């Protein structure tokens, strides 16, 4: 890979190896390495890390690795490999934290309604752990509440997108006037305009529950993207404010 820094290169290689491995192993790999809701019986303590190296399909890993290749090397050149790696994992964990926090709110909101209507938490969790639901729940919860409640518990999270959003935000923070030539925009656009717009779109889609792919589109963890972007901005801002950005960690 030409002009790619060592840490970025190693991250791309590891992601590709994980992707190939999961294609060979199949669902068992996803069950072990994807991130589940903490109260789900499939949750394991390593999943907040390993989910960053799992991807749902070729286009998912392609766009994430292309973004890492495009923006990560500039940051590693500036910060050094160890500092960039610390930043990358911090953004990935921050993304998982916000995503899980939002899911916990949705889950508890639904659980409180069910308990108030005579269900016990134990019986609800037992059914959910068996991959089942009680149709009465759908009568007690609105369609959106039921969807948020069930998907919060049963859904999984995979992908480096949270960490990648942190990298993209940091790039825009460090190099705001860099012009980005994007395949779907006919003219170059400065990073300081494109990146905030991208994050705001994710925030809107996360809050509204909509998808750019329509109701039948694939599930996208918009709040994980926002979490990664938020942590990326806060870390970059803190380092800049305290002049840590000029100190490389090699």
C-alpha positions as CSV (number, residue, x, y, z in Angstrom):
1,X,0.0,0.0,0.0
2,X,1.6,3.2,-1.2
3,X,1.9,6.1,1.3
4,X,0.0,4.3,4.0
5,X,1.5,4.4,7.5
6,X,2.4,1.3,9.4
7,X,-0.3,1.3,12.1
8,X,-3.0,2.1,9.6
9,X,-1.7,-0.7,7.3
10,X,-1.7,-3.2,10.2
11,X,-5.3,-2.2,11.1
12,X,-6.5,-2.7,7.6
13,X,-4.7,-6.1,7.4
14,X,-6.3,-7.3,10.7
15,X,-9.7,-6.2,9.6
16,X,-9.3,-8.1,6.3
17,X,-8.1,-11.2,8.1
18,X,-11.1,-11.1,10.5
19,X,-13.5,-10.6,7.5
20,X,-12.0,-13.6,5.6
21,X,-12.1,-15.7,8.8
22,X,-15.7,-14.9,9.6
23,X,-16.7,-15.8,6.0
24,X,-15.1,-19.2,6.6
25,X,-16.4,-19.8,10.1
26,X,-19.8,-18.3,9.6
27,X,-22.4,-17.5,12.3
28,X,-20.4,-18.9,15.2
29,X,-17.8,-16.2,14.7
30,X,-20.4,-13.4,14.7
31,X,-22.0,-14.9,17.8
32,X,-18.7,-14.8,19.6
33,X,-17.1,-11.6,18.3
34,X,-20.0,-9.2,17.5
35,X,-21.2,-7.0,20.3
36,X,-24.4,-7.9,22.1
37,X,-26.5,-5.9,24.6
38,X,-24.8,-6.4,28.0
39,X,-27.9,-8.1,29.5
40,X,-28.0,-10.6,26.6
41,X,-26.7,-14.0,27.5
42,X,-24.5,-13.9,24.4
43,X,-22.6,-10.9,25.7
44,X,-18.9,-11.4,26.4
45,X,-16.5,-8.9,27.9
46,X,-14.2,-8.8,24.8
47,X,-17.0,-7.9,22.4
48,X,-16.6,-4.1,22.8
49,X,-13.1,-4.6,21.2
50,X,-13.7,-7.5,18.8
51,X,-16.8,-6.0,17.2
52,X,-14.6,-3.3,15.7
53,X,-13.0,-5.9,13.5
54,X,-16.2,-7.6,12.3
55,X,-18.1,-6.5,9.2
56,X,-21.5,-7.3,7.8
57,X,-20.5,-7.6,4.1
58,X,-17.9,-6.6,1.5
59,X,-19.2,-3.1,0.9
60,X,-19.2,-2.5,4.7
61,X,-15.6,-3.3,5.2
62,X,-14.6,-1.7,1.9
63,X,-15.9,1.7,2.8
64,X,-14.6,1.6,6.3
65,X,-11.1,0.5,5.2
66,X,-11.1,3.0,2.3
67,X,-11.9,5.8,4.9
68,X,-9.2,4.5,7.2
69,X,-6.7,4.4,4.3
70,X,-7.7,7.9,3.1
71,X,-7.7,9.8,6.4
72,X,-5.8,7.7,9.0
73,X,-2.3,8.0,7.6
74,X,-2.4,11.8,7.8
75,X,-3.2,11.6,11.5
76,X,-0.6,8.9,12.2
77,X,2.0,11.0,10.4
78,X,1.2,13.9,12.7
79,X,0.6,12.0,16.0
80,X,2.8,8.9,15.7
81,X,1.6,5.3,15.7
82,X,0.9,4.7,19.4
83,X,-1.0,7.9,19.7
84,X,-3.1,7.2,16.7
85,X,-3.8,3.6,17.9
86,X,-4.9,5.0,21.3
87,X,-7.2,7.5,19.5
88,X,-8.6,4.8,17.2
89,X,-9.6,2.4,20.0
90,X,-10.9,5.2,22.2
91,X,-13.3,6.3,19.4
92,X,-14.4,2.8,18.8
93,X,-15.1,2.3,22.5
94,X,-16.8,5.7,22.7
95,X,-19.1,4.6,19.8
96,X,-20.0,1.4,21.6
97,X,-20.7,3.3,24.8
98,X,-23.1,5.7,23.3
99,X,-24.8,3.1,21.2
100,X,-25.2,0.8,24.3
101,X,-26.4,3.7,26.4
102,X,-29.2,4.6,23.9
103,X,-30.2,0.9,23.6
104,X,-30.3,0.6,27.4
105,X,-32.7,3.6,27.6
106,X,-34.9,2.0,24.9
107,X,-34.8,-1.4,26.6
108,X,-35.6,0.0,30.1
109,X,-38.4,2.1,28.8
110,X,-40.0,-1.0,27.2
111,X,-39.3,-3.2,30.3
112,X,-40.8,-0.6,32.7
113,X,-44.0,-0.6,30.6
114,X,-44.2,-4.4,30.6
115,X,-43.5,-4.7,34.3
116,X,-46.2,-2.0,35.0
117,X,-48.6,-4.3,33.1
118,X,-48.0,-7.4,35.1
119,X,-44.9,-9.0,33.5
120,X,-41.8,-9.8,35.5
121,X,-38.4,-8.9,34.3
122,X,-37.3,-12.6,34.7
123,X,-39.9,-14.0,32.4
124,X,-39.3,-11.3,29.8
125,X,-35.5,-11.9,29.8
126,X,-36.1,-15.7,29.6
127,X,-38.2,-15.3,26.5
128,X,-35.8,-12.9,24.9
129,X,-32.8,-15.2,25.6
130,X,-34.7,-18.0,23.8
131,X,-35.1,-15.7,20.8
132,X,-38.9,-15.4,21.4
133,X,-41.4,-12.6,22.1
134,X,-44.8,-12.5,23.7
135,X,-47.4,-11.1,21.2
136,X,-49.0,-9.2,24.1
137,X,-46.0,-7.0,24.3
138,X,-46.9,-5.6,20.9
139,X,-50.3,-4.6,22.3
140,X,-48.7,-2.7,25.3
141,X,-46.0,-1.0,23.4
142,X,-46.3,1.3,20.3
143,X,-44.7,-0.1,17.1
144,X,-41.6,2.1,17.5
145,X,-41.3,1.3,21.2
146,X,-41.6,-2.5,20.5
147,X,-39.0,-2.3,17.7
148,X,-36.6,-0.3,19.8
149,X,-37.1,-2.6,22.8
150,X,-36.6,-5.9,20.9
151,X,-33.8,-4.7,18.7
152,X,-31.9,-3.2,21.6
153,X,-31.8,-6.6,23.3
154,X,-31.5,-9.0,20.3
155,X,-29.5,-6.9,17.9
156,X,-25.7,-7.1,17.4
157,X,-23.2,-4.4,16.4
158,X,-20.3,-5.0,14.0
159,X,-17.9,-2.8,12.2
160,X,-15.2,-0.2,12.6
161,X,-17.5,2.6,11.7
162,X,-17.5,4.3,15.1
163,X,-13.7,4.4,15.1
164,X,-13.7,5.6,11.5
165,X,-16.1,8.4,12.3
166,X,-13.6,9.5,15.0
167,X,-10.8,9.4,12.5
168,X,-12.8,11.5,9.9
169,X,-13.8,14.1,12.5
170,X,-10.2,14.4,13.7
171,X,-9.0,14.8,10.2
172,X,-11.5,17.7,9.7
173,X,-10.4,19.2,13.0
174,X,-6.7,19.0,12.2
175,X,-7.0,19.8,8.5
176,X,-10.3,21.8,8.1
177,X,-9.4,23.3,4.7
178,X,-8.4,20.0,3.1
179,X,-10.5,19.5,0.0
180,X,-12.2,16.2,-0.4
181,X,-13.0,14.8,-3.8
182,X,-16.0,12.5,-3.3
183,X,-17.4,10.2,-5.9
184,X,-21.0,11.3,-5.3
185,X,-20.3,15.0,-5.2
186,X,-19.1,16.6,-8.5
187,X,-17.0,19.3,-6.9
188,X,-14.3,19.2,-4.1
189,X,-15.7,20.2,-0.7
190,X,-13.7,21.2,2.3
191,X,-13.5,18.8,5.2
192,X,-14.8,21.4,7.7
193,X,-18.1,21.5,5.8
194,X,-18.5,17.9,4.7
195,X,-17.7,16.1,8.0
196,X,-20.1,18.1,10.3
197,X,-22.8,17.6,7.7
198,X,-22.2,13.9,7.6
199,X,-22.4,13.6,11.4
200,X,-25.6,15.8,11.5
201,X,-27.3,13.5,9.0
202,X,-26.4,10.4,11.2
203,X,-27.7,12.2,14.3
204,X,-31.0,13.1,12.5
205,X,-31.4,9.5,11.2
206,X,-30.7,8.1,14.7
207,X,-33.2,10.3,16.4
208,X,-35.9,10.0,13.8
209,X,-35.4,6.2,13.3
210,X,-35.3,6.7,9.6
211,X,-32.9,5.2,7.0
212,X,-31.5,6.5,3.8
213,X,-32.2,3.1,2.4
214,X,-35.9,3.2,3.4
215,X,-37.8,1.0,5.8
216,X,-36.3,-2.1,4.2
217,X,-32.7,-0.9,4.4
218,X,-30.0,-2.6,6.5
219,X,-29.8,-1.7,10.1
220,X,-27.2,1.1,10.7
221,X,-26.0,2.0,14.2
222,X,-26.3,5.8,13.7
223,X,-25.7,6.5,17.4
224,X,-22.4,4.5,17.2
225,X,-21.3,6.8,14.4
226,X,-22.3,9.8,16.4
227,X,-20.5,8.4,19.5
228,X,-17.3,7.8,17.5
229,X,-17.5,11.3,16.0
230,X,-18.1,12.9,19.5
231,X,-15.2,11.1,21.1
232,X,-13.0,11.9,18.1
233,X,-13.8,15.6,18.4
234,X,-13.3,15.7,22.2
235,X,-10.0,13.9,22.2
236,X,-8.7,16.1,19.3
237,X,-9.9,19.2,21.0
238,X,-8.3,18.2,24.3
239,X,-5.0,17.4,22.7
240,X,-5.0,20.6,20.8
241,X,-6.0,22.7,23.9
242,X,-3.2,21.1,26.0
243,X,-0.7,21.1,23.1
244,X,-0.4,17.3,23.1
245,X,-1.1,17.2,19.4
246,X,2.5,18.3,18.8
247,X,4.0,15.4,20.7
248,X,4.3,12.2,18.7
249,X,3.9,8.8,20.4
250,X,6.2,6.5,18.4
